[in-house]
Amino acid sequence: MSNLTGFVKRLRDIMRNDAGINGDAQRIEQIAWMLFLKVYDVKEQDWEWDDDNYQSIIPESCRWQNWAHDDKSGTALTGDQLLDFVNNTLFPTLKKLPVDASTPIKKAIVQTTFADANNYMKDGVLLRQVINVIDELDLSDYEESHAFGDIYESILKELQSAGSAGEFYTPRAVTDFMAQMISPKIGETMADFACGTGGFIVSWLKELQKQVQSTADAKKYGDSIYGIEKKQFPYMLCITNLLLHGLDIPRVFHDNTLLKDVLDYTVDDQFNVILMNPPYGGSEKADVKNHFPADLASSETADLFMSVIMYRLKQNGRVAVILPDGFLFGTDNAKVNIKKKLLSEFNLHTIIRMPGSVFAPYTSITTNILFFDRTGATEETWFYRLDMPEGYKHFSKTKPMKLEHFAPVVEWWNNRREITVDGFDKAKKFTVQQLTEELGYNLDQCGYPHVEEEILAPMDLIQRYQEERASLNAEIDRVLADITAILGGGQQ
């Protein structure tokens, strides 16, 4: 256990001397592929123990135990020899492993994990030092493995301050809260169509684990998850995360959810629960819109994911999804049509407004958690504004959001009532008629009443401006259409 103290710091100190590592994001990516191979090696030793006929998909010379482990006999690869092996044998071999539709998931993940991975280190002696630190981990020891799961979590958390990589990490307090509120049940399936580093999946499994009573339950537990991640690096982190959490078959795929026609989904493609934080403010290729019905084809990534969620939710299924304010107040055609579908075909029962700094420093755009289910049309929607905890001006790396900060929501959730603070609505119920007829599908209710100026990062500011401009343009178009109709301009 003592080896775990300062694990990340030890790696950082070694890598700082390597000319090939440029910044936090590369450092974490470098650690990631080595950790994956170490964790996978431990898993393979378990699988060989359970199955005498187990055959590794990795050639013997490329298995971690055969090239990375240093038995102190003086024969371990180091320096230029090690660098040559990693760059010219290990990576080309793992990238081209023979994988087809019949390859079991637990084997195929090696090739998909390495498809776009990189070795950034240029000093073979330093690389040997890093490998030795990672190889010291005793992941076969339950306590050490469990403790390392927490350390891995801290590595993922560092991503949030490593430039754009932060988009793949949702604070664990948020994923845990959403999983708790959704109340998983053994036998249910859960999906995340943009799963990043696997935070929602891990929070789901943590809640579900409490109900495992038998071998049959354990099988259902292991089969309950489904994830898709478009980008290579978070995909690698996610697979490692799930292997560390005891999932032998992580059903997570390196793919782009938005490249399949939503109308092609059948009941077999649907899930009991969907938990996710879709990427927002992102841009997809123009032809992505072709995979959606014309009235739902938005240029905003989060809107497209909302459509996917609605098409892939089972009857009586439940959803908790994080969406930016732009979705709530947006009145452009695609957003209004998505909200019409949401309110008329699903029961949008709760919207939790979250403080702006939850995702700091990655983005300062204010986000919301929408809870809905497929039990019928919406009749009423509750809004609840979660204010900053006492003593906090905003969340930060040193003062992150904690699960206990959701305590006021949990207390209110089970005892719903309207709340007004200083003349502003903090919790309020709206009928579907109010939301549609009176408010014109504007779901921006019970917002933050702060009068102080909100300072956004330049890209966030541009995104906010574009969303507000699109809403304003849609409003102007509607008013002009009404005026034209009154004046009889629509007559030919």
N, C-alpha and C positions, 0 to 999 in steps of 0.2 A: 504493500500500500504506500510505502514511503516514496516509491518511484513516481507516484502520481502528483506529488507536491511540486508545483512549478513546471509541470509537463510542457505546457504551451510556451512558457518563458524559456525553457531550455532549448526548445526547437527554434524559437525566434532568435535567440542569441547566436546559435550556430549559423542560421541562414543569413543573418545580417552581414556576414563576411563573404557571402557568395555573390559574385558580380551578376549572376543570371536572375536573381530574385529582385523584382522591382515592385515594392509596395505590399500592403497587407493582402490584397486580393490574390496575388500570385503566390504569396507565402502559404495562404490557407489552401489554395488549389494544389500546391506541391504536397502539403501534408495529407491532403484528402486521398490522393491515389495510393500513397503508401499505406495509409490507415485502412483503406478498402482491402488491399491485398493481405494485410496482417489479419484483419477481422475474418476475411474469407478463408484464410488458411486455418484458423481456429475452427471455423464451421466445418471445413472439409475433414478435419481430423475427427470431429463428432460423427459426420456422415459415414466415414470409413469404419468407425467403431460399430455403428448400427448396421452397416451393410457390407458384408465381406466382398461383394462384387462391385462396390462403388468404383467408378472410373472418373478421375478428374478430367474436366475439359481442358485444363491447362497442362501443356507438356511438362514433364518432370523437371527439366532444367529451369523452367520459368516459375515453378511454385515457390512461394516465399521461403519456405523452410530450406530449400535447396540453393538459393542464391543470396538471400538477405540475412539469414540467421548466421551469427558469428559464434562458432563453437570454441573460440579462443585457441584453436590449433595453429593459427597463423596462416591459414589457407583462404580465409574470407576475401572476396573480391574487394578491392579498394582502388582509389586513385583513378588513373586513366582506364584501367581494365574494367572497373565497375561502371564508369561512365559509358564506355564503349558497349558493354553488355546491355545496360538500361536503354540506351538510345538506339542501338542497332539490332538487338535481339529481342529484349523483353517487350518494348512497345510495339514494334512491327508484328510480333507474334500474337499478342493479345488483341490488337486491333483487327487481325484477320482470322480470328478463331472461327472454325466452321459452325455457323448457326443457321438453322432453318426453322420452319413452323413446328417441327416435331421435337426441337431441342427443349428439354425441361427448363422452366423459368430460372431455377436456381443455378443452372449452368450458363444459360444465355446472358444473364446479367453481367458476366465478366466482359464479354465482347461489347455489349452496349455501353457499359461503364467506361471502357477505354477508347471507344470510337473516336472521340475528339479530345482525349486527355493529352497533357503535355508534361514533359520533364523540363523544368526551367533551370535547374541547378547546373553549374558549369565546372564546379570543383568536386572531383571524385572523392577526395579525402573528407570534405565537409558532408558530402552525400552519405558516406559511410557512417559518419557520426550521427546524422539524423536518423538513418535506418536503425542504428543500434539503440537509440533512445526509444523508438517506436517498438522495436522487437523486445525490449525489456517488459513491456506490458504483459501481464499474465491474465489473459482474457478467459482462460479456462477456470480461473478462480471466481466463483459466483460474486463474492463481495467486491473484488477488484473490478470485475467486469461491470457490475452495477455502478460502482463509483466512477468508472470511466465513461459510462453513459452520461453522467452529469457533466463531466469534463468536455465530452463531445458537444453537449448542449452549449457550453460556454464558447466553444470554437464557432458554432453556428451563430451565436449571438454577436460575435465579433464581425460577422459579415455585415451586420447592420451599419457599421461605420466604415466598411470597406467599399466606398463608392457605390456604383450601381448594383453591386451584388446584394445590397440590402433588400432589394425587391423580392428576394426569394424567402425572406425570413419574417414570419408573423410572430410577435412577442408571445411567449409561451403562456402568459397569463390570459391572453385573449383566446388562444386555441383551447386551453383548458376550460375556460368559462363556457365557451360555445358547446364543447363536447358534453359538459355537465348538464347544460340546459336542454340539450337534445335527447338526453337519457337513452344511451344505447341499450339494446337488448340482444342476448345471445340468439344467433340465427339470422340477424339482420345484416345487410350489406351496406357498406359506406363507400362513397367515392369522393375524390378531389381531383378535378380535371386540370388543375394547374398547381401541382402539389409541392413545388419548391423543394425544400429540404425535408419534407415529410412531417411537419409540425402537427397538422390536423390529424394525420393518421396515427401518430404516436399518442396524441391526447385522446383520441377515440379508443385506442387499444388499452390505454391506462384505465379508462372508465369501464370498459368491457371486461377487463381482467378480473374485476371484483366479483363477476358473476360466474366465472368458470368453476364448475363443480365436478366435471368428469372428463374422460378422454374425448368423448363425443363433443362436449362443450369446447374443449381445447382445439379440436379440428375446426369447428365452426368459427372460433375466434381467429384462427390463422387464415381462414378463407374469407374473412369478412371485409377485407379492404381491397380497394382498386384505386390506382393513381396514374396520372399522366403528367409528365413534365417535358416541356419543349426544349429546355436548354441543358446542355451536357453537364456543366459543373454542378448545378443543384441536383440533377438526377443522380450523379455519383454520391453526393452527400446524403441524399435521401436513402439510396440502397444501403449504404453503410449504416445509417441511422437505424433502419429497420432490422438489419442483421444483428446489430448491437442490442436491439430490443427483443431478440429471440424469435424473430420471424424468419423461418428457414426458406419460405417461398414468398418473397416480396412481390406481390402482383402490381408492380409499378412499371410503366412503359415509357420509353424515350420517344415521344411523339408530339404532334401538335393537334390538340383537341379541335381546333377551329377549321381543320382541313377536311372535315367530313360533313356531308349534307345532313342537316338536323332532321329532315323529313324521312331519312332512311332508317332512323332508329326505331327498333321494335321493343316490345315488352322485355325481351331478353337483354336489352341494353340499359334497362332501368334499375335503379337502386332504391333501397328503403330510406337511406339518409344521404344527404350531400352536405359536406362541410367544406367551405373554401373561401379563399381571399383572392378573387381573380385579379390578374394584373390590370391596372388602369392607367390611362394616359399613354398606353403603348400603341404602336402602329403595326398593322398587319398589311400584307400585300393586298393590292386592290381586289384581286380575284377571290379573296377570303369571303367577301360579302355574298358571292354567288352561292355559297353553301347555306344561305339563310333565305327564308321567304322575303320577298321584296319589302313588305311593310315592317320587317324586323331588322333589316340590313343596316346596322349602324356602323359608323366609322370608329366608334369607341370600343376598345377591347372588352371592357367590363360589361357593356350592354350585350355583346355577342355571347359572352359566357352565361349571362342571365337566361338567354334563349336556350342555350344548351342545357342548363340546369332544368328548365321547365319541361323540355322534351325528354329528359332522362330520369325524371322522378317517378317512382312507382305510385300507383293509387294508394292513398293513405300515407304516403311517404312524407318525410320531414326535411326541412332545409334550414341551415344557418349560414348566411353569406355576408361577407364584408363588402360594402360598396361606398364609393366616394359621394360627397354631397351633390356632385353634378348629376348623379342619377336621380336623386330626390327632387331637385328643383328643375331639372331639364324638361323643356316643353317642345323640343324638336320632334319631328314626326316619329322617328324610330323609337325614341325614349317613351313617348306617349303611348305608342302601340304596344311596347313591351309591358308598360304599366297596366294598360287595359287588359292584356292577356293575364297578367299576374293577378289582378283584382277580380276578374270575371271567372277564371278557371282554378284559382288557388286561394287559400285562406291566409292572407297576409295579416297575422294577428298581432305582431309586435315589431317595433323598430326602436333599437337602442342607439341614441346619439352618443358618439364617443369624443373625448377631448382631442384637440388638434395635434398634440405632441406624442400620441401613442406610437407612431411609426418614426419619430425623430431618431437619428438625423436624416434617415433616408428620404422622407417626405413630410411636409407639414400640412398637407391637404387633410381636411377633416373627414373622418370616415364614420360609417354606421353599420350596425349589425341588423340585417333583416331576417326575421324568423317567419317562415310560412310552411304550410303543409298542403297536401293534395287531398283534402277532405270535402271540397266544395268551394263555392264562391265566397269571397270576403264579405262579411257583414259589417264588421267594425275592426279598426286598427288602433292599438295602443302605442303611444309614443312615450319614451322615457329618456330624459337627458341625464347622462352620467357626468356629474361635475368633478373637477379636480379634487383629489383628497386634501384634507386640511394640511397646511404646511408645504404644499407643492404649488409652485407657479407653473411649472411644466415638467413633463417627464424627460429624462436624459439618460445617457449611458451609465452615469453613476447613480441616478435615481429612476430606475425603470418602473414600468407599471407592474403591479403584483396582483395575484389572484384575489387577495383580500380587498383590493380596491373595487371589486365588483360586488362586495357584500351588500351595499344599498340596493343594487338592482335585484339581487336574489331575494332580499327581504320584501321588496315591492312586488316582485314577480308573483309571489304566492299570496299576496294581499293587495290586489290592484286598486288604486284610488287615484283620483286626479289631485295633483299637487301644484300649487302656485308659490313662487318665491320672488319677493320684491316686485310683484305685479307681472311677472313673466311665467308662462306655463313651463313646468318642469316635467309633468306627466299629464297626459290628456288622452281621452278616447275620442276618435272621430268615426262617424258612420261612413260607409262606402259612398253614400250619396253626397256627403260633405266633401269627401276627397275628390270625387269625380265631377259632380255638377257645380258645386260652389268654388272649389279650389282648382279645377281644371287639371287634375292629376299632379298637382304640386304637393309632394310628400315632405316638403321641407318645413316640418312643424316641430315645436318645442326645441328650437335651436338655441345656440348660445347667445345671450343678450349683451355680450361684452361690447362696450363702445370703444375700447382701446384699439389702436390701429393694429391690424394683423399683418405681420411681416412674413411674406412667403419667399421661398427660394425662387430664382428667376424662372426655371422651367415649370415649377408649380404655379407661378403667377400667370405664365403664358397659358397653361392648361385651363386654369380657372377663368381667364379672360375668354378663351375660345368657347368654353361651355356656356358662359353667360351670354356671349354674343350669339351663339347658335339658338339659345332659348329666346332671346330678344327678337331675332330674325323670324323665328317661327311665330311668335306672338304678333309681330307686325304683319306677316303674311295672312294670319287668320283675320285680324281686324280689317285689312284691305279687302279680303274676300267677302266679309260681311257687308262692308260699305258698297262694294261692287254689286252684290246681290240686291241691296236696298235700292240702288240707283237703276237697277234693271240692266246692268252691264253684261249680265250673263246671258241675255237673250240674243239669239242669232237673227 
